[in-house]
């Protein structure tokens, strides 16, 4: 059982849970007065979460570099598109 806790996937899961908590904390007006800053932080955290899920739970960390690069580009482009539409 202790070996299961020490796996990298467990660590990534804990990071995802912490990122969810950070998003929740920022989204409900704790510590950030500007709504645009809060939205940018939440979207940045969502980008990191999507990257972690893709790399560790969808096993893209073992995929060829072009596939990993395409996934990273997709994450960045989606976040940029959502934030671009939001700020316009």
Backbone as a printed PyTorch tensor [residue, N CA C, xyz], in Angstrom:
tensor([[[  0.8210,  -1.1930,   0.0000],
         [  0.0000,   0.0000,   0.0000],
         [  0.8650,   1.2570,   0.0000]],

        [[  1.9580,   1.2340,   0.7460],
         [  2.8370,   2.3920,   0.8080],
         [  3.4970,   2.6620,  -0.5390]],

        [[  3.7480,   1.6190,  -1.3240],
         [  4.3290,   1.7950,  -2.6470],
         [  3.3680,   2.5360,  -3.5780]],

        [[  2.0790,   2.3120,  -3.4110],
         [  1.0830,   2.9920,  -4.2270],
         [  1.0800,   4.4870,  -3.9590]],

        [[  1.2980,   4.8730,  -2.7300],
         [  1.2970,   6.2830,  -2.3610],
         [  2.5270,   7.0020,  -2.9130]],

        [[  3.6060,   6.3010,  -3.0890],
         [  4.8600,   6.9090,  -3.5390],
         [  5.0080,   6.9690,  -5.0490]],

        [[  4.0050,   6.6360,  -5.8020],
         [  4.1040,   6.6590,  -7.2590],
         [  3.9720,   8.0870,  -7.7850]],

        [[  4.5400,   8.3530,  -8.9520],
         [  4.4110,   9.6900,  -9.5400],
         [  2.9550,  10.0730,  -9.8320]],

        [[  2.1340,   9.0980, -10.1740],
         [  0.7290,   9.3890, -10.4730],
         [  0.0180,   9.9300,  -9.2360]],

        [[  0.3410,   9.4000,  -8.0650],
         [ -0.2620,   9.9010,  -6.8350],
         [  0.1670,  11.3450,  -6.5840]],

        [[  1.4290,  11.6440,  -6.8350],
         [  1.9170,  13.0050,  -6.6760],
         [  1.2110,  13.9580,  -7.6320]],

        [[  1.0360,  13.5340,  -8.8880],
         [  0.3310,  14.3690,  -9.8730],
         [ -1.1180,  14.5580,  -9.4530]],

        [[ -1.7360,  13.5170,  -8.9360],
         [ -3.1180,  13.6360,  -8.4610],
         [ -3.2060,  14.6630,  -7.3280]],

        [[ -2.2520,  14.6330,  -6.4160],
         [ -2.2380,  15.6210,  -5.3390],
         [ -2.0430,  17.0360,  -5.8850]],

        [[ -1.1900,  17.1830,  -6.9040],
         [ -1.0280,  18.4910,  -7.5420],
         [ -2.3270,  18.9660,  -8.1850]],

        [[ -3.0370,  18.0450,  -8.8260],
         [ -4.3200,  18.4020,  -9.4400],
         [ -5.3390,  18.8320,  -8.3920]],

        [[ -5.3460,  18.1600,  -7.2680],
         [ -6.2650,  18.5460,  -6.1940],
         [ -5.9020,  19.9250,  -5.6400]],

        [[ -4.6050,  20.1810,  -5.4740],
         [ -4.1650,  21.4930,  -4.9950],
         [ -4.5040,  22.5850,  -6.0090]],

        [[ -4.3290,  22.2980,  -7.2890],
         [ -4.6670,  23.2750,  -8.3250],
         [ -6.1620,  23.5660,  -8.3390]],

        [[ -6.9770,  22.5570,  -8.1000],
         [ -8.4180,  22.7740,  -8.0090],
         [ -8.7430,  23.6740,  -6.8270]],

        [[ -8.0830,  23.4490,  -5.7120],
         [ -8.2900,  24.3010,  -4.5410],
         [ -7.8620,  25.7360,  -4.7900]],

        [[ -6.7440,  25.9210,  -5.4860],
         [ -6.2900,  27.2740,  -5.8120],
         [ -7.2850,  27.9690,  -6.7240]],

        [[ -7.7800,  27.2620,  -7.7290],
         [ -8.7790,  27.8530,  -8.6310],
         [-10.0320,  28.2520,  -7.8740]],

        [[-10.4720,  27.3930,  -7.0010],
         [-11.6720,  27.6870,  -6.2070],
         [-11.4390,  28.9000,  -5.3150]],

        [[-10.2810,  28.9650,  -4.6780],
         [ -9.9710,  30.0600,  -3.7720],
         [ -9.9170,  31.3910,  -4.5200]],

        [[ -9.2860,  31.3950,  -5.7080],
         [ -9.1890,  32.6240,  -6.4990],
         [-10.5480,  33.0090,  -7.0640]],

        [[-11.3390,  32.0360,  -7.4680],
         [-12.6140,  32.3180,  -8.1360],
         [-13.6720,  32.8930,  -7.2080]],

        [[-13.5670,  32.6790,  -5.9120],
         [-14.5970,  33.1870,  -4.9990],
         [-14.1390,  34.4370,  -4.2590]],

        [[-13.3330,  35.2700,  -4.9320],
         [-12.9280,  36.5910,  -4.4350],
         [-12.0670,  36.5530,  -3.1870]],

        [[-11.1800,  35.6350,  -3.0950],
         [-10.2350,  35.6280,  -1.9840],
         [ -8.8740,  36.0920,  -2.4890]],

        [[ -8.4800,  37.2590,  -2.0930],
         [ -7.1420,  37.7320,  -2.4000],
         [ -6.9730,  38.4250,  -3.7290]],

        [[ -7.9270,  38.3490,  -4.6370],
         [ -7.8020,  38.9890,  -5.9460],
         [ -8.9900,  39.9140,  -6.1360]],

        [[ -8.7010,  41.2070,  -6.3200],
         [ -9.7710,  42.1840,  -6.4590],
         [-10.2430,  42.3470,  -7.9030]],

        [[ -9.3320,  42.2070,  -8.8530],
         [ -9.6750,  42.4040, -10.2560],
         [-10.2020,  41.0970, -10.8600]],

        [[-11.3650,  41.1760, -11.4680],
         [-11.9920,  39.9780, -12.0490],
         [-11.1720,  39.4470, -13.2170]],

        [[-10.5790,  40.3360, -13.9850],
         [ -9.7830,  39.8880, -15.1340],
         [ -8.5360,  39.1190, -14.6810]],

        [[ -7.9270,  39.5710, -13.6170],
         [ -6.7590,  38.8560, -13.0840],
         [ -7.1830,  37.4910, -12.5620]],

        [[ -8.2930,  37.4510, -11.8590],
         [ -8.7840,  36.1810, -11.3250],
         [ -9.0870,  35.2010, -12.4550]],

        [[ -9.7130,  35.6860, -13.5070],
         [-10.0200,  34.8200, -14.6480],
         [ -8.7430,  34.3170, -15.3010]],

        [[ -7.7650,  35.1900, -15.4410],
         [ -6.4880,  34.7760, -16.0350],
         [ -5.7920,  33.7210, -15.1860]],

        [[ -5.8390,  33.8790, -13.8720],
         [ -5.2190,  32.8890, -12.9860],
         [ -5.9340,  31.5510, -13.0850]],

        [[ -7.2600,  31.5810, -13.0660],
         [ -8.0310,  30.3340, -13.1430],
         [ -7.7780,  29.6300, -14.4790]],

        [[ -7.7110,  30.3880, -15.5700],
         [ -7.4460,  29.7730, -16.8740],
         [ -6.0150,  29.2310, -16.9530]],

        [[ -5.0700,  29.9130, -16.3300],
         [ -3.6890,  29.4110, -16.3080],
         [ -3.5860,  28.1150, -15.5130]],

        [[ -4.2920,  28.0580, -14.4030],
         [ -4.3110,  26.8270, -13.6020],
         [ -4.9750,  25.7050, -14.4000]],

        [[ -6.0260,  26.0340, -15.1490],
         [ -6.6880,  25.0230, -15.9790],
         [ -5.7490,  24.5090, -17.0680]],

        [[ -4.9130,  25.3820, -17.6110],
         [ -3.9300,  24.9580, -18.6010],
         [ -2.9390,  23.9750, -17.9840]],

        [[ -2.4620,  24.2820, -16.8040],
         [ -1.5260,  23.3800, -16.1150],
         [ -2.1970,  22.0450, -15.8110]],

        [[ -3.4550,  22.0930, -15.3730],
         [ -4.1680,  20.8490, -15.0670],
         [ -4.3550,  20.0000, -16.3160]],

        [[ -4.7230,  20.6190, -17.4320],
         [ -4.8930,  19.8650, -18.6800],
         [ -3.5720,  19.2420, -19.1160]],

        [[ -2.4930,  19.9900, -18.9610],
         [ -1.1720,  19.4660, -19.3160],
         [ -0.8040,  18.2630, -18.4470]],

        [[ -1.0320,  18.3820, -17.1480],
         [ -0.7060,  17.2710, -16.2490],
         [ -1.5420,  16.0260, -16.5490]],

        [[ -2.8190,  16.2220, -16.8120],
         [ -3.6850,  15.0800, -17.1370],
         [ -3.2140,  14.4150, -18.4260]],

        [[ -2.9190,  15.2240, -19.4390],
         [ -2.4580,  14.6620, -20.7070],
         [ -1.1470,  13.9180, -20.5840]],

        [[ -0.2150,  14.5010, -19.8890],
         [  1.1080,  13.8940, -19.7790],
         [  1.1210,  12.6500, -18.8940]],

        [[  0.3920,  12.6740, -17.7990],
         [  0.5220,  11.5810, -16.8320],
         [ -0.6060,  10.5480, -16.9010]],

        [[ -1.8220,  10.9720, -17.1380],
         [ -2.9310,  10.0160, -17.1340],
         [ -3.2870,   9.5270, -18.5320]],

        [[ -2.9080,  10.3040, -19.5530],
         [ -3.1240,   9.8570, -20.9250],
         [ -1.8300,   9.3360, -21.5410]],

        [[ -0.7850,   9.2300, -20.7030],
         [  0.5070,   8.6380, -21.0780],
         [  1.1950,   9.3370, -22.2410]],

        [[  0.9880,  10.6360, -22.3980],
         [  1.6670,  11.3550, -23.4760],
         [  3.1280,  11.6210, -23.1610]],

        [[  3.5470,  11.4290, -21.9230],
         [  4.9600,  11.6450, -21.5940],
         [  5.8400,  10.5960, -22.2600]],

        [[  5.2630,   9.4730, -22.6830],
         [  6.0100,   8.4340, -23.3860],
         [  5.7700,   8.4760, -24.8920]],

        [[  4.9780,   9.4270, -25.3480],
         [  4.6570,   9.5390, -26.7710],
         [  5.8140,  10.2270, -27.5090]],

        [[  5.8450,  10.0890, -28.8200],
         [  6.8670,  10.7970, -29.6100],
         [  6.7390,  12.3130, -29.4440]],

        [[  7.8580,  12.9980, -29.6190],
         [  7.8920,  14.4390, -29.3990],
         [  6.8580,  15.2120, -30.2310]],

        [[  6.6260,  14.8960, -31.5180],
         [  5.6250,  15.6700, -32.2670],
         [  4.2200,  15.5960, -31.6470]],

        [[  3.8510,  14.4490, -31.1190],
         [  2.5370,  14.3190, -30.4890],
         [  2.4690,  15.1270, -29.1940]],

        [[  3.5310,  15.0710, -28.4040],
         [  3.5670,  15.8760, -27.1700],
         [  3.5540,  17.3610, -27.4860]],

        [[  4.2770,  17.7590, -28.5140],
         [  4.2920,  19.1640, -28.9260],
         [  2.9370,  19.6270, -29.4200]],

        [[  2.2550,  18.7640, -30.1650],
         [  0.9150,  19.1120, -30.6430],
         [ -0.0570,  19.2540, -29.4810]],

        [[  0.0690,  18.3880, -28.4910],
         [ -0.7970,  18.4920, -27.3230],
         [ -0.5300,  19.7730, -26.5490]],

        [[  0.7310,  20.1130, -26.3480],
         [  1.0740,  21.3480, -25.6520],
         [  0.5690,  22.5610, -26.4300]],

        [[  0.7370,  22.5430, -27.7530],
         [  0.2330,  23.6490, -28.5800],
         [ -1.2810,  23.7570, -28.4690]],

        [[ -1.9740,  22.6230, -28.4450],
         [ -3.4250,  22.6370, -28.2970],
         [ -3.8320,  23.2660, -26.9680]],

        [[ -3.1500,  22.8960, -25.8900],
         [ -3.4590,  23.4690, -24.5760],
         [ -3.2710,  24.9780, -24.5780]],

        [[ -2.1470,  25.4260, -25.0970],
         [ -1.8480,  26.8630, -25.1040],
         [ -2.8170,  27.6120, -26.0100]],

        [[ -3.1040,  27.0770, -27.1840],
         [ -4.0190,  27.7480, -28.1010],
         [ -5.4390,  27.8240, -27.5500]],

        [[ -5.8910,  26.7730, -26.9060],
         [ -7.2300,  26.8040, -26.3150],
         [ -7.3170,  27.8350, -25.1930]],

        [[ -6.3160,  27.8680, -24.3390],
         [ -6.3130,  28.8520, -23.2520],
         [ -6.2210,  30.2660, -23.8200]],

        [[ -5.3860,  30.4670, -24.8390],
         [ -5.2690,  31.7870, -25.4470],
         [ -6.5650,  32.2040, -26.1300]],

        [[ -7.2400,  31.2560, -26.7710],
         [ -8.5040,  31.5810, -27.4390],
         [ -9.5770,  31.9590, -26.4250]],

        [[ -9.6810,  31.2100, -25.3400],
         [-10.6880,  31.5080, -24.3410],
         [-10.4070,  32.8660, -23.6750]],

        [[ -9.1520,  33.0940, -23.3130],
         [ -8.8090,  34.3780, -22.7080],
         [ -8.9450,  35.5310, -23.7090]],

        [[ -8.5890,  35.2900, -24.9580],
         [ -8.7480,  36.3260, -25.9930],
         [-10.1980,  36.7300, -26.1760]],

        [[-11.0810,  35.7490, -26.2460],
         [-12.5150,  36.0390, -26.3800],
         [-13.0270,  36.7460, -25.1340]],

        [[-12.5400,  36.3460, -23.9710],
         [-12.9720,  36.9550, -22.7260],
         [-12.5670,  38.4220, -22.6430]],

        [[-11.3280,  38.7260, -23.0260],
         [-10.8420,  40.0960, -22.9190],
         [-11.3690,  41.0120, -24.0110]],

        [[-11.8030,  40.4560, -25.1150],
         [-12.3780,  41.2830, -26.1900],
         [-13.8060,  41.5760, -25.8380]]])
